Amino acid sequence: MSSTATSSPLQHSNAEALNVSQQAGTYLQKNGSTRGQIALPYLSNLESTEQWKIYENLLYSCLRTGDDKAAHSCLEKLAGRFGTNNERVMGLRGLYQEAMADGNSELDQTLHEYDKILAEDNTNTPIKKRRVALLRNLSREVEAIDSLVELLEASPTDIEAWAELSELYVLQGCYQQAEFCLEEILLSTPNAWNIHARLAESVRRFCRSIELCDGFLRGYYGLKLASDRLLNALAANNSKVNTAPSGNSSSELSTPSAQTLRQLSEKATLFLAESTRRSNHNGSDMPEIAAVQELLKSTTLAQQR
């Protein structure tokens, strides 16, 4: 079995996934016996963690390339080894059922099965994640967001869940919430250059909105919030701006310089301060102005610390 079969299937190209799935038949024949459902130590002489990781990766690759029969065989191997009630096996079986579903009606049935499982055991993380993925596949993003928030309340260091939640918030146009999710990722992985780049993309979005509408209050509000957060994230990491590896850097992904971020923040601050001054002069009391005043106040308090 090639080394590709033991690497993460998320990193496989289409050609690599096809190559791995084509090895499934040979590997299954070579390892035909299944030793019951008694949990043996992973590192015993009879087996290794690599063996079962290969089965799992073969399952992913076979589903991806349409080899449903081999995928089912891999799933049964895992179920025979770890038991059908193993949480990871339950999640993989859910993935298989989703792949085999014929239309939304069968996907809805799978979702109903997830709900039944979680009603009995609300701590089943693999099923929770499959449920989120299925809700997103059914274009029910708001429900997916609610499910992810609930998952993160129980597992606040789940980087994968934070990343998924950030993407869903972007789809809903909730950029501030999306930025918060990215910052949570940076707390656990401060050197994640790609997350720094995604925060920088938020800065660019707000700059573009201001370019299209110079007096767009929410654009300036978002620009100040995003630029300040990116500066704080970089400062907390004590890293240089533009820390992406050279093989992945580009004009689209590179982070703005610290000087540029400060200038953008200052420009946004001046506009927001002037907007609040004009609103006070005109007696305006819009909710947007109240939010701006709160942001400027919190910035001032942070600078004084």
BATORVO-345998 format. One record per residue (C-alpha): residue in three letters; chain; x, y, z. Coordinates in Angstrom, 1 decimal. Layout:
BEGIN
> ala,A,X,Y,Z
...
This chain:
BEGIN
> met,A,0.0,0.0,0.0
> ser,A,1.4,3.4,-1.0
> ser,A,2.2,6.1,1.4
> thr,A,-0.6,8.2,-0.2
> ala,A,-3.1,5.8,1.4
> thr,A,-1.9,6.7,4.9
> ser,A,-1.9,10.5,4.3
> ser,A,-4.9,12.8,4.9
> pro,A,-7.5,12.3,2.1
> leu,A,-8.2,16.0,2.3
> gln,A,-4.8,16.6,0.7
> his,A,-5.3,14.2,-2.2
> ser,A,-5.8,15.4,-5.7
> asn,A,-8.4,13.7,-7.9
> ala,A,-5.7,11.6,-9.5
> glu,A,-4.3,10.6,-6.1
> ala,A,-7.8,9.7,-4.8
> leu,A,-8.4,7.5,-7.9
> asn,A,-5.0,5.8,-7.4
> val,A,-5.8,5.1,-3.7
> ser,A,-9.3,3.7,-4.5
> gln,A,-7.9,1.4,-7.2
> gln,A,-5.8,-0.2,-4.5
> ala,A,-8.9,-1.0,-2.4
> gly,A,-9.7,-4.4,-3.9
> thr,A,-6.2,-5.7,-3.5
> tyr,A,-5.9,-4.5,0.1
> leu,A,-9.3,-5.9,1.1
> gln,A,-8.4,-9.3,-0.4
> lys,A,-5.0,-9.3,1.3
> asn,A,-6.6,-8.4,4.7
> gly,A,-9.7,-10.5,4.4
> ser,A,-10.3,-11.6,8.0
> thr,A,-11.9,-9.5,10.6
> arg,A,-11.2,-10.2,14.3
> gly,A,-14.6,-9.6,15.8
> gln,A,-15.7,-6.6,17.8
> ile,A,-13.4,-7.0,20.8
> ala,A,-11.3,-3.8,21.2
> leu,A,-7.7,-4.9,21.0
> pro,A,-4.8,-2.6,21.9
> tyr,A,-4.0,-0.4,18.9
> leu,A,-0.3,-1.2,19.2
> ser,A,-0.5,-4.9,19.6
> asn,A,1.4,-7.3,17.5
> leu,A,-1.7,-8.3,15.6
> glu,A,-2.5,-4.9,14.2
> ser,A,-1.5,-1.3,14.1
> thr,A,-3.2,2.1,13.9
> glu,A,-1.9,2.5,10.4
> gln,A,-3.9,-0.5,9.2
> trp,A,-7.2,1.0,10.3
> lys,A,-6.3,4.4,9.1
> ile,A,-5.8,2.9,5.6
> tyr,A,-9.2,1.4,5.8
> glu,A,-10.7,4.8,6.6
> asn,A,-8.8,6.6,3.9
> leu,A,-9.8,3.9,1.4
> leu,A,-13.4,4.6,2.4
> tyr,A,-13.1,8.3,1.7
> ser,A,-11.3,7.7,-1.6
> cys,A,-13.7,5.1,-2.8
> leu,A,-16.7,7.3,-2.0
> arg,A,-15.0,10.1,-3.9
> thr,A,-14.4,8.0,-7.0
> gly,A,-17.7,6.2,-7.0
> asp,A,-16.5,2.7,-5.9
> asp,A,-19.5,2.2,-3.6
> lys,A,-18.9,-1.6,-3.1
> ala,A,-15.3,-1.2,-1.9
> ala,A,-16.4,1.8,0.3
> his,A,-19.0,-0.4,1.9
> ser,A,-16.5,-3.2,2.5
> cys,A,-14.1,-0.8,4.2
> leu,A,-16.9,0.5,6.4
> glu,A,-17.8,-3.1,7.4
> lys,A,-14.2,-3.8,8.2
> leu,A,-14.1,-0.8,10.6
> ala,A,-17.4,-1.7,12.1
> gly,A,-16.3,-5.3,12.6
> arg,A,-13.2,-4.1,14.4
> phe,A,-14.5,-1.3,16.5
> gly,A,-18.2,-2.0,16.7
> thr,A,-21.2,-0.4,15.2
> asn,A,-21.7,1.8,18.3
> asn,A,-18.3,3.4,18.0
> glu,A,-18.8,7.1,17.5
> arg,A,-16.2,7.4,14.7
> val,A,-17.7,4.4,12.9
> met,A,-21.2,5.9,13.3
> gly,A,-19.9,9.1,11.6
> leu,A,-18.4,7.2,8.7
> arg,A,-21.6,5.2,8.2
> gly,A,-23.5,8.5,8.1
> leu,A,-21.1,9.8,5.5
> tyr,A,-21.7,6.6,3.5
> gln,A,-25.4,6.9,3.7
> glu,A,-25.3,10.5,2.6
> ala,A,-23.2,9.5,-0.4
> met,A,-25.6,6.7,-1.3
> ala,A,-28.7,8.9,-0.9
> asp,A,-30.9,9.4,-3.9
> gly,A,-32.3,12.9,-3.6
> asn,A,-33.2,15.2,-0.7
> ser,A,-35.9,12.9,0.6
> glu,A,-33.3,10.2,1.5
> leu,A,-31.0,12.9,2.9
> asp,A,-33.8,14.1,5.1
> gln,A,-34.2,10.6,6.4
> thr,A,-30.5,10.5,7.2
> leu,A,-30.9,13.8,9.0
> his,A,-33.7,12.3,11.0
> glu,A,-31.5,9.4,12.0
> tyr,A,-28.8,11.8,13.2
> asp,A,-31.4,13.6,15.3
> lys,A,-32.4,10.3,16.9
> ile,A,-28.8,9.4,17.7
> leu,A,-28.2,12.8,19.2
> ala,A,-31.4,12.6,21.3
> glu,A,-29.9,9.5,22.9
> asp,A,-26.4,10.9,23.2
> asn,A,-25.8,14.6,22.7
> thr,A,-22.0,14.2,23.1
> asn,A,-21.6,12.3,19.8
> thr,A,-19.2,14.7,18.0
> pro,A,-18.8,12.8,14.7
> ile,A,-22.6,12.7,14.3
> lys,A,-22.9,16.4,15.2
> lys,A,-20.4,17.3,12.5
> arg,A,-22.1,15.0,9.9
> arg,A,-25.4,16.7,10.8
> val,A,-23.8,20.2,10.2
> ala,A,-22.4,19.0,6.8
> leu,A,-25.7,17.6,5.8
> leu,A,-27.7,20.7,6.8
> arg,A,-25.2,22.8,4.7
> asn,A,-25.7,20.4,1.8
> leu,A,-29.4,20.9,2.0
> ser,A,-28.9,24.7,1.9
> arg,A,-30.1,25.1,5.5
> glu,A,-27.2,27.3,6.6
> val,A,-28.9,29.0,9.5
> glu,A,-29.7,25.6,11.1
> ala,A,-26.1,24.6,10.4
> ile,A,-24.8,27.7,12.2
> asp,A,-27.0,27.0,15.2
> ser,A,-25.7,23.4,15.4
> leu,A,-22.1,24.6,15.1
> val,A,-22.5,27.1,17.9
> glu,A,-23.9,24.4,20.1
> leu,A,-21.0,22.1,19.2
> leu,A,-18.5,24.8,20.0
> glu,A,-20.1,25.5,23.4
> ala,A,-19.1,21.9,24.3
> ser,A,-15.8,21.9,22.4
> pro,A,-14.5,25.4,22.2
> thr,A,-11.0,24.4,20.9
> asp,A,-12.3,22.6,17.8
> ile,A,-10.5,24.4,15.0
> glu,A,-12.3,22.6,12.2
> ala,A,-15.7,23.7,13.6
> trp,A,-14.5,27.3,14.0
> ala,A,-13.4,27.3,10.4
> glu,A,-16.7,25.9,9.2
> leu,A,-18.6,28.4,11.2
> ser,A,-16.6,31.3,9.8
> glu,A,-17.4,30.1,6.2
> leu,A,-21.1,29.9,7.0
> tyr,A,-21.1,33.4,8.6
> val,A,-19.5,34.8,5.4
> leu,A,-22.2,33.2,3.3
> gln,A,-24.8,35.0,5.5
> gly,A,-22.9,38.3,5.2
> cys,A,-22.1,38.3,8.9
> tyr,A,-18.4,39.3,8.5
> gln,A,-17.8,40.4,12.0
> gln,A,-18.9,37.0,13.4
> ala,A,-16.7,35.4,10.7
> glu,A,-13.7,37.4,11.9
> phe,A,-14.3,36.4,15.5
> cys,A,-14.2,32.7,14.4
> leu,A,-10.9,33.2,12.7
> glu,A,-9.5,34.9,15.7
> glu,A,-10.5,31.8,17.8
> ile,A,-8.5,29.7,15.4
> leu,A,-5.5,31.9,15.8
> leu,A,-5.6,31.5,19.6
> ser,A,-4.9,27.8,19.1
> thr,A,-2.7,28.0,15.9
> pro,A,-1.1,31.5,16.0
> asn,A,1.2,30.7,13.1
> ala,A,-1.6,29.8,10.7
> trp,A,-0.6,32.1,7.9
> asn,A,-3.7,31.1,5.8
> ile,A,-6.0,32.3,8.6
> his,A,-4.1,35.6,8.8
> ala,A,-4.7,35.9,5.0
> arg,A,-8.4,35.3,5.4
> leu,A,-8.6,38.1,8.0
> ala,A,-6.9,40.3,5.5
> glu,A,-9.5,39.5,2.9
> ser,A,-12.1,41.0,5.3
> val,A,-10.1,44.2,5.2
> arg,A,-10.2,44.2,1.4
> arg,A,-14.0,43.6,1.3
> phe,A,-14.6,46.6,3.5
> cys,A,-12.2,48.8,1.5
> arg,A,-14.1,47.8,-1.7
> ser,A,-17.5,48.7,-0.1
> ile,A,-16.1,52.1,0.8
> glu,A,-14.7,52.5,-2.7
> leu,A,-18.2,51.9,-4.1
> cys,A,-19.9,54.1,-1.6
> asp,A,-17.7,56.7,0.1
> gly,A,-20.2,57.5,2.8
> phe,A,-21.0,53.9,3.7
> leu,A,-21.0,54.0,7.5
> arg,A,-21.0,50.2,8.0
> gly,A,-18.1,49.9,5.6
> tyr,A,-16.0,52.2,7.7
> tyr,A,-17.1,50.4,10.9
> gly,A,-16.2,47.0,9.5
> leu,A,-12.9,48.4,8.2
> lys,A,-11.8,49.7,11.5
> leu,A,-12.9,46.5,13.3
> ala,A,-11.2,44.2,10.8
> ser,A,-7.9,46.2,10.6
> asp,A,-7.6,46.5,14.3
> arg,A,-8.3,42.9,14.9
> leu,A,-5.7,41.9,12.3
> leu,A,-3.1,44.2,13.8
> asn,A,-3.8,42.7,17.3
> ala,A,-3.6,39.1,15.9
> leu,A,-0.3,39.8,14.3
> ala,A,1.0,41.6,17.4
> ala,A,-0.1,38.7,19.7
> asn,A,1.8,36.3,17.5
> asn,A,4.8,38.5,17.5
> ser,A,5.3,37.7,13.8
> lys,A,6.0,39.8,10.7
> val,A,3.3,40.6,8.4
> asn,A,3.3,38.6,5.2
> thr,A,4.3,35.3,7.0
> ala,A,2.9,33.0,4.3
> pro,A,5.3,30.5,2.9
> ser,A,6.9,31.6,-0.4
> gly,A,5.2,28.8,-2.3
> asn,A,1.7,30.1,-1.4
> ser,A,2.2,33.8,-1.3
> ser,A,0.5,36.0,-3.9
> ser,A,-0.8,39.5,-4.3
> glu,A,-4.3,38.1,-3.4
> leu,A,-3.2,36.3,-0.3
> ser,A,-0.5,38.5,1.2
> thr,A,-1.4,40.4,4.3
> pro,A,-1.3,44.2,4.1
> ser,A,1.6,45.8,5.9
> ala,A,1.3,46.9,9.5
> gln,A,1.7,50.5,8.4
> thr,A,-1.1,50.1,5.8
> leu,A,-3.4,48.6,8.4
> arg,A,-2.8,51.4,10.8
> gln,A,-3.5,54.0,8.1
> leu,A,-6.7,52.2,7.2
> ser,A,-7.7,52.1,10.9
> glu,A,-7.0,55.8,11.4
> lys,A,-8.9,56.8,8.2
> ala,A,-11.9,54.7,9.4
> thr,A,-11.6,56.3,12.9
> leu,A,-11.7,59.8,11.5
> phe,A,-14.7,59.1,9.4
> leu,A,-16.6,57.4,12.3
> ala,A,-15.7,60.2,14.7
> glu,A,-17.0,62.8,12.3
> ser,A,-20.1,60.8,11.7
> thr,A,-20.9,60.7,15.4
> arg,A,-20.2,64.4,15.7
> arg,A,-22.6,65.2,13.0
> ser,A,-25.3,63.0,14.4
> asn,A,-24.9,64.6,17.8
> his,A,-25.2,68.0,16.2
> asn,A,-28.4,66.9,14.3
> gly,A,-29.9,65.1,17.2
> ser,A,-29.8,61.8,15.5
> asp,A,-30.0,58.7,17.6
> met,A,-29.7,55.8,15.1
> pro,A,-28.7,52.3,16.3
> glu,A,-25.7,52.4,13.9
> ile,A,-24.4,55.6,15.5
> ala,A,-24.7,54.0,19.0
> ala,A,-22.7,51.0,17.8
> val,A,-20.0,53.3,16.3
> gln,A,-19.8,55.3,19.6
> glu,A,-19.3,52.0,21.5
> leu,A,-16.6,50.9,19.1
> leu,A,-14.7,54.2,19.4
> lys,A,-15.1,54.1,23.2
> ser,A,-13.7,50.5,23.4
> thr,A,-10.8,51.5,21.2
> thr,A,-9.9,54.4,23.4
> leu,A,-10.1,52.3,26.5
> ala,A,-7.8,49.6,24.9
> gln,A,-5.2,52.2,24.0
> gln,A,-5.2,53.6,27.5
> arg,A,-4.3,50.1,29.0
